[in-house]
Amino acid sequence: MSNGTSGPPDNVLDDPARLLDTDRTAIRAHIENTAPGPHPGRDVFQQAEAIFGGTEVSRAEFAAWLHFAATMLGHKTYARQIAAAEPGMPWRTVWAWWRPVGHYIAHPNLTHLKPLGLQPHNGRQLLRVKAAWENTWLDLETGERTPAPPHEDGRPLPTPPDGTPRLDDLEL
């Protein structure tokens, strides 16, 4: 992936074909030594490495990484230029959305949960958040994690009255 020069040409980030032919270490140095600012090539390169890492891979695989990042970031023209520069990509991204990492911490993860359990214990209301990867109890008043109540304190969740619509059946 080296172009045989000591550093990248000035417009290397503007041209995906040149980007793919330039050593990635030189690209990183070029980015560090230029004024920061929005630039599709810079954004795509940095996002690709942030997601997939800095491992050396073939030109075609790195093009697929860049294509993913360009698609995810909404740089459609840049994604098309990458695809044209490397038609041998082993995979392509048709659509992608990625939550920015580190901006907000989403915990506990409330995606695809089993029913939540509300449990009184020692005068407090506890909320159970349970999924394949999560089994957490939270104090509703403080939002803090708390140990699970003793098993003997458990009680089944109430059944909603007949006719109550399921949340996933509603058009919200």
Secondary structure per residue as TSV (DSSP state, phi and psi in degrees):
chain	resnum	aa	ss	phi	psi
A	1	M	-	360.0	17.6
A	2	S	-	-99.1	145.8
A	3	N	-	-96.6	4.3
A	4	G	S	82.8	-0.2
A	5	T	S	-102.6	163.8
A	6	S	S	-72.9	-23.4
A	7	G	S	-153.3	169.5
A	8	P	-	-76.0	150.0
A	9	P	-	-64.9	157.9
A	10	D	T	-55.1	-37.8
A	11	N	T	-99.9	23.4
A	12	V	T	-58.8	-34.0
A	13	L	T	-76.0	-17.1
A	14	D	T	-79.7	-23.8
A	15	D	-	-121.6	104.5
A	16	P	H	-56.1	-32.4
A	17	A	H	-64.2	-42.8
A	18	R	H	-69.6	-36.7
A	19	L	H	-60.0	-44.0
A	20	L	H	-66.6	-24.8
A	21	D	T	-95.2	1.2
A	22	T	S	-105.9	140.7
A	23	D	-	-56.9	131.6
A	24	R	H	-66.0	-30.5
A	25	T	H	-62.3	-41.0
A	26	A	H	-66.3	-36.3
A	27	I	H	-64.2	-46.0
A	28	R	H	-58.3	-45.1
A	29	A	H	-63.7	-41.7
A	30	H	H	-59.1	-44.3
A	31	I	H	-63.9	-43.4
A	32	E	H	-64.6	-29.1
A	33	N	T	-96.6	2.6
A	34	T	S	-111.9	157.8
A	35	A	-	-62.9	132.6
A	36	P	-	-68.7	153.9
A	37	G	-	166.7	163.8
A	38	P	-	-63.7	129.4
A	39	H	-	-156.6	123.3
A	40	P	H	-54.0	-44.3
A	41	G	H	-63.0	-43.5
A	42	R	H	-63.3	-48.5
A	43	D	H	-60.0	-45.0
A	44	V	H	-65.7	-47.1
A	45	F	H	-59.5	-49.6
A	46	Q	H	-66.1	-37.9
A	47	Q	H	-67.4	-41.6
A	48	A	H	-59.6	-45.5
A	49	E	H	-71.5	-31.9
A	50	A	H	-65.6	-36.4
A	51	I	H	-82.7	-47.0
A	52	F	H	-100.2	-16.7
A	53	G	-	98.5	-178.0
A	54	G	S	-102.7	14.6
A	55	T	-	-61.2	140.4
A	56	E	-	-72.2	127.2
A	57	V	-	-134.9	172.2
A	58	S	-	-64.7	161.2
A	59	R	H	-57.3	-43.4
A	60	A	H	-64.7	-41.8
A	61	E	H	-66.4	-41.6
A	62	F	H	-65.7	-34.9
A	63	A	H	-61.4	-39.8
A	64	A	H	-63.5	-39.2
A	65	W	H	-60.9	-47.6
A	66	L	H	-63.5	-40.1
A	67	H	H	-61.9	-43.1
A	68	F	H	-58.6	-50.3
A	69	A	H	-62.5	-43.2
A	70	A	H	-63.0	-42.0
A	71	T	H	-65.1	-45.5
A	72	M	H	-62.8	-37.9
A	73	L	H	-81.9	-6.9
A	74	G	T	85.3	13.6
A	75	H	-	-88.5	73.2
A	76	K	H	-63.6	-41.4
A	77	T	H	-63.0	-44.1
A	78	Y	H	-63.3	-40.1
A	79	A	H	-61.6	-41.3
A	80	R	H	-64.7	-38.9
A	81	Q	H	-64.9	-38.1
A	82	I	H	-64.1	-46.6
A	83	A	H	-61.2	-38.2
A	84	A	H	-70.1	-35.0
A	85	A	H	-72.2	-27.4
A	86	E	-	-138.8	82.6
A	87	P	T	-68.2	-12.4
A	88	G	T	-90.5	18.9
A	89	M	-	-55.7	134.8
A	90	P	S	-73.0	-18.2
A	91	W	-	-155.4	156.5
A	92	R	-	-132.4	155.3
A	93	T	-	-105.9	124.1
A	94	V	S	-88.8	-41.1
A	95	W	-	-151.4	141.5
A	96	A	-	-153.4	147.3
A	97	W	-	-138.6	135.0
A	98	W	-	-134.2	128.7
A	99	R	-	-73.9	132.3
A	100	P	-	-57.5	131.9
A	101	V	T	-83.4	135.8
A	102	G	T	86.2	-11.3
A	103	H	T	-74.6	-47.4
A	104	Y	S	-132.7	141.8
A	105	I	-	-98.4	118.6
A	106	A	-	-98.3	97.3
A	107	H	-	-149.2	130.7
A	108	P	S	-74.8	156.5
A	109	N	-	-72.6	118.8
A	110	L	-	-103.8	20.4
A	111	T	T	-84.6	135.3
A	112	H	T	54.8	50.6
A	113	L	-	-85.5	151.8
A	114	K	-	-76.9	169.3
A	115	P	-	-53.4	140.2
A	116	L	-	-76.8	145.1
A	117	G	E	-110.6	127.4
A	118	L	E	-103.9	129.3
A	119	Q	E	-139.3	121.0
A	120	P	E	-75.9	140.4
A	121	H	E	-157.0	124.0
A	122	N	T	51.6	42.1
A	123	G	T	77.4	7.5
A	124	R	E	-118.5	153.3
A	125	Q	E	-95.3	123.0
A	126	L	E	-109.1	143.2
A	127	L	E	-114.8	128.1
A	128	R	E	-98.4	127.3
A	129	V	E	-112.0	113.3
A	130	K	E	-130.6	132.2
A	131	A	E	-154.3	-179.6
A	132	A	T	-58.9	-31.6
A	133	W	T	-106.9	0.6
A	134	E	E	-143.5	137.0
A	135	N	E	-148.9	86.2
A	136	T	E	-123.3	143.0
A	137	W	E	-112.4	132.7
A	138	L	E	-121.6	141.4
A	139	D	E	-78.8	119.5
A	140	L	T	-62.8	-32.1
A	141	E	T	-72.5	-40.4
A	142	T	T	-103.1	-21.5
A	143	G	-	79.3	0.7
A	144	E	-	-80.0	150.5
A	145	R	E	-65.9	148.4
A	146	T	E	-143.6	153.0
A	147	P	-	-62.6	153.2
A	148	A	-	-63.0	143.1
A	149	P	-	-67.7	157.6
A	150	P	-	-55.3	147.1
A	151	H	G	-54.7	-36.8
A	152	E	G	-67.8	-17.9
A	153	D	G	-81.8	-10.3
A	154	G	-	-67.5	148.9
A	155	R	-	-144.0	151.4
A	156	P	-	-68.6	154.0
A	157	L	-	-67.8	142.4
A	158	P	-	-66.8	147.2
A	159	T	-	-87.1	130.6
A	160	P	-	-64.5	151.8
A	161	P	-	-61.6	153.2
A	162	D	T	-55.3	141.8
A	163	G	T	90.8	-8.0
A	164	T	-	-72.8	123.3
A	165	P	-	-71.4	148.5
A	166	R	-	-76.2	142.6
A	167	L	G	-57.0	-41.0
A	168	D	G	-74.8	-6.1
A	169	D	G	-89.5	-12.1
A	170	L	S	-86.1	145.8
A	171	E	-	-94.1	99.5
A	172	L	-	-93.6	360.0
